Amino acid sequence: MKTIKNKQLLVGADFAGFPLKEAVVNHLRQKGWEITDVGVRS
């Protein structure tokens, strides 16, 4: 099993996927990930 050292992720979604993206982002932040949200107009 590999260990991820730099837990960084860039995320974006369209308007329909926004609620799911927010849930995923919140979960990942709780797990120690650094999230950059580029919004819905990326």
C-alpha positions as CSV (number, residue, x, y, z in Angstrom):
1,M,0.0,0.0,0.0
2,K,1.3,3.4,-0.9
3,T,1.2,6.4,1.4
4,I,0.2,9.8,0.0
5,K,2.6,12.4,1.4
6,N,1.2,15.6,-0.1
7,K,-2.6,15.5,0.3
8,Q,-3.6,18.2,-2.1
9,L,-6.5,18.2,-4.5
10,L,-8.0,20.6,-7.0
11,V,-11.8,20.3,-7.3
12,G,-14.6,21.8,-9.4
13,A,-18.1,21.0,-10.4
14,D,-21.0,22.3,-12.4
15,F,-24.1,23.6,-10.7
16,A,-25.8,20.2,-10.7
17,G,-22.9,18.6,-8.9
18,F,-22.3,21.4,-6.4
19,P,-24.0,19.7,-3.4
20,L,-22.1,16.4,-3.9
21,K,-18.8,18.3,-4.4
22,E,-19.4,20.1,-1.1
23,A,-19.9,16.8,0.8
24,V,-16.8,15.3,-0.8
25,V,-14.7,18.4,0.0
26,N,-15.8,18.4,3.6
27,H,-15.1,14.7,4.0
28,L,-11.6,15.1,2.5
29,R,-10.8,18.1,4.7
30,Q,-11.7,16.1,7.7
31,K,-9.2,13.4,6.5
32,G,-6.4,16.0,6.3
33,W,-6.5,16.9,2.6
34,E,-5.7,20.4,1.4
35,I,-8.5,21.3,-1.1
36,T,-8.4,24.1,-3.7
37,D,-12.0,24.7,-4.9
38,V,-12.0,26.3,-8.4
39,G,-15.7,26.8,-8.3
40,V,-18.4,26.1,-10.9
41,R,-17.0,28.4,-13.7
42,S,-13.7,26.6,-14.1
